[in-house]
Amino acid sequence: MKANRYIFYHHIKAVERYMVARTYVAGGVIGCILVLALLGTGCTLPVNEGGAVPSGSPSPAIGLNEKDTPVSLMDAIRALDLQAQKNNQPAPKIYYFRGIQVNRSGAAAEWTIGAMEGNSSFFFIYNGKKGSVVPWPDAFPYTEIIAGKFMPPDELFNSHKLLIADLIHSGNQAISELELQNGVYILSDKSGQRKFDARTGMEIP
């Protein structure tokens, strides 16, 4: 299981590299850049956006210091559900999410959501303006994240106001990453990682 999660983590990094490259490079050159990005992880990743998975527009990486407005996780999930509705599909099941450059309100510059529609696994990447879908070849190595059974990021941050304020220096910078997997939030910044129970919000030693 640990090996599967290690591979999964490096696939996430490959997906991010792919999305950035696809945004800024067109034509045949993109294939070369994608291959180089994936070789760097020692993994392979299908990039065909056909089949049952709904397709979207590419989303460039954005920062909180730009004019773009940070987006909440709930808004990202609503965008995912809306895209499924437009394709006459039921709401996808969610198994993983990760926000980057997260502010003190728990909103992020961009969310990556690992989800499934039927037997199709994919990543939905959303920045508040555009949503993109990248297919994933396997089942996710995590338990399903069910609405109402986890504390949303804004509530988690609100329950740890002093800690979050200290980490982001009163709003002058953002937290690098916030992930949810197997019922545990993982908050990553320059000082290291902190873990929290996703249901209660309690910090895990």
VENBELDA-V166223 format. One record per residue. SS is DSSP state (h for helix, s for strand, l for the rest). PHI is phi in degrees with one decimal (999 if undefined). PSI is psi as a letter, one per 20 degrees, with the letter a starting at -180 (999 if undefined). Layout:
ss=SS phi=PHI psi=PSI
ss=SS phi=PHI psi=PSI
This chain:
ss=l phi=999 psi=g
ss=h phi=-62.5 psi=h
ss=h phi=-63.5 psi=g
ss=h phi=-62.1 psi=h
ss=h phi=-70.2 psi=h
ss=h phi=-63.0 psi=g
ss=h phi=-62.9 psi=g
ss=h phi=-58.6 psi=g
ss=h phi=-59.0 psi=g
ss=h phi=-73.7 psi=h
ss=h phi=-67.2 psi=h
ss=h phi=-56.9 psi=g
ss=h phi=-62.5 psi=h
ss=h phi=-65.2 psi=g
ss=h phi=-59.6 psi=g
ss=h phi=-61.8 psi=g
ss=h phi=-62.6 psi=g
ss=h phi=-61.2 psi=g
ss=h phi=-63.2 psi=g
ss=h phi=-65.9 psi=g
ss=h phi=-64.9 psi=g
ss=h phi=-66.6 psi=h
ss=h phi=-70.5 psi=h
ss=h phi=-105.4 psi=i
ss=l phi=-127.0 psi=p
ss=l phi=-117.9 psi=r
ss=l phi=69.8 psi=b
ss=l phi=-66.8 psi=h
ss=h phi=-61.5 psi=h
ss=h phi=-61.3 psi=h
ss=h phi=-62.0 psi=g
ss=h phi=-65.2 psi=g
ss=h phi=-65.3 psi=g
ss=h phi=-63.1 psi=g
ss=h phi=-60.6 psi=g
ss=h phi=-62.0 psi=g
ss=h phi=-63.5 psi=g
ss=h phi=-74.5 psi=h
ss=h phi=-62.3 psi=h
ss=l phi=-65.2 psi=h
ss=l phi=-99.5 psi=i
ss=l phi=73.7 psi=j
ss=l phi=-129.8 psi=r
ss=l phi=-122.2 psi=q
ss=l phi=-146.9 psi=p
ss=l phi=-69.8 psi=q
ss=l phi=-121.8 psi=j
ss=l phi=-71.8 psi=p
ss=l phi=-99.5 psi=k
ss=l phi=-88.7 psi=a
ss=l phi=77.8 psi=b
ss=l phi=-78.7 psi=i
ss=l phi=-79.8 psi=p
ss=l phi=-64.9 psi=q
ss=l phi=-98.8 psi=q
ss=l phi=-143.1 psi=a
ss=l phi=-86.4 psi=q
ss=l phi=-66.5 psi=q
ss=l phi=-121.1 psi=o
ss=l phi=-71.1 psi=q
ss=l phi=-67.2 psi=p
ss=l phi=-130.3 psi=r
ss=l phi=-118.4 psi=q
ss=l phi=-71.3 psi=i
ss=l phi=-87.2 psi=j
ss=l phi=-94.6 psi=a
ss=l phi=-76.3 psi=i
ss=l phi=-64.9 psi=q
ss=l phi=-90.7 psi=p
ss=l phi=-58.5 psi=q
ss=s phi=-116.5 psi=q
ss=l phi=-78.8 psi=q
ss=h phi=-62.4 psi=g
ss=h phi=-61.4 psi=h
ss=h phi=-67.2 psi=h
ss=h phi=-65.4 psi=g
ss=h phi=-66.5 psi=h
ss=h phi=-63.0 psi=h
ss=h phi=-64.9 psi=h
ss=h phi=-63.7 psi=g
ss=h phi=-64.3 psi=h
ss=h phi=-64.3 psi=h
ss=h phi=-64.3 psi=h
ss=h phi=-65.9 psi=g
ss=h phi=-61.2 psi=g
ss=h phi=-63.8 psi=h
ss=l phi=-100.0 psi=j
ss=l phi=55.5 psi=k
ss=l phi=-115.2 psi=q
ss=l phi=-69.7 psi=r
ss=l phi=-59.2 psi=p
ss=l phi=-65.2 psi=q
ss=s phi=-84.9 psi=p
ss=s phi=-107.0 psi=p
ss=s phi=-124.4 psi=i
ss=s phi=-161.7 psi=q
ss=s phi=-148.8 psi=q
ss=s phi=-147.9 psi=p
ss=s phi=-108.2 psi=q
ss=s phi=-117.1 psi=q
ss=s phi=52.2 psi=m
ss=s phi=-90.5 psi=p
ss=l phi=-90.1 psi=a
ss=l phi=-68.5 psi=i
ss=l phi=-93.3 psi=j
ss=l phi=83.4 psi=j
ss=l phi=-91.8 psi=q
ss=s phi=-121.6 psi=q
ss=s phi=-66.9 psi=h
ss=s phi=-158.8 psi=q
ss=s phi=-115.9 psi=p
ss=s phi=-114.1 psi=p
ss=s phi=-116.8 psi=p
ss=s phi=-91.0 psi=p
ss=s phi=-140.9 psi=r
ss=s phi=-136.0 psi=p
ss=s phi=-118.6 psi=o
ss=l phi=63.5 psi=c
ss=l phi=-100.3 psi=j
ss=s phi=-99.1 psi=p
ss=s phi=-99.3 psi=q
ss=s phi=-162.4 psi=r
ss=s phi=-104.2 psi=p
ss=s phi=-108.5 psi=p
ss=s phi=-114.7 psi=p
ss=s phi=-137.8 psi=p
ss=l phi=-120.8 psi=j
ss=l phi=94.0 psi=i
ss=l phi=-116.2 psi=g
ss=l phi=-132.1 psi=q
ss=s phi=-121.6 psi=p
ss=s phi=-128.8 psi=q
ss=s phi=-121.7 psi=p
ss=s phi=-124.3 psi=o
ss=s phi=-62.0 psi=q
ss=s phi=-128.1 psi=p
ss=l phi=-77.9 psi=i
ss=l phi=-127.0 psi=r
ss=l phi=-69.0 psi=q
ss=l phi=-74.9 psi=q
ss=l phi=-83.8 psi=k
ss=l phi=-132.7 psi=r
ss=l phi=-76.8 psi=q
ss=l phi=-66.8 psi=q
ss=s phi=-95.2 psi=o
ss=l phi=-106.1 psi=p
ss=l phi=-56.7 psi=p
ss=l phi=88.5 psi=i
ss=l phi=-113.1 psi=j
ss=l phi=-142.5 psi=q
ss=l phi=-82.9 psi=p
ss=l phi=-60.1 psi=q
ss=h phi=-54.6 psi=h
ss=h phi=-64.6 psi=h
ss=h phi=-70.3 psi=h
ss=h phi=-59.9 psi=g
ss=h phi=-66.5 psi=h
ss=h phi=-66.8 psi=h
ss=l phi=-80.0 psi=i
ss=l phi=-132.9 psi=l
ss=h phi=-56.5 psi=g
ss=h phi=-65.4 psi=g
ss=h phi=-63.7 psi=g
ss=h phi=-64.4 psi=g
ss=h phi=-60.8 psi=h
ss=h phi=-68.0 psi=g
ss=h phi=-66.3 psi=h
ss=h phi=-102.8 psi=j
ss=l phi=53.3 psi=l
ss=l phi=58.2 psi=k
ss=l phi=94.0 psi=j
ss=l phi=-79.7 psi=i
ss=l phi=-147.9 psi=r
ss=l phi=-109.9 psi=q
ss=s phi=-77.7 psi=p
ss=s phi=-60.1 psi=g
ss=s phi=-145.9 psi=q
ss=s phi=-136.9 psi=o
ss=s phi=-117.4 psi=q
ss=s phi=-130.0 psi=p
ss=s phi=-151.0 psi=p
ss=l phi=51.3 psi=l
ss=l phi=77.0 psi=j
ss=s phi=-128.5 psi=p
ss=s phi=-81.7 psi=p
ss=s phi=-120.9 psi=o
ss=s phi=-103.3 psi=p
ss=s phi=-120.2 psi=p
ss=s phi=-147.7 psi=a
ss=l phi=-61.3 psi=h
ss=l phi=-85.5 psi=i
ss=s phi=127.5 psi=b
ss=s phi=-120.3 psi=q
ss=s phi=-131.5 psi=q
ss=s phi=-119.2 psi=q
ss=s phi=-136.8 psi=q
ss=s phi=-67.8 psi=p
ss=l phi=-70.3 psi=i
ss=l phi=-88.4 psi=g
ss=l phi=-99.1 psi=h
ss=l phi=83.6 psi=i
ss=l phi=-71.2 psi=p
ss=s phi=-70.6 psi=p
ss=s phi=-100.1 psi=p
ss=l phi=-59.6 psi=999
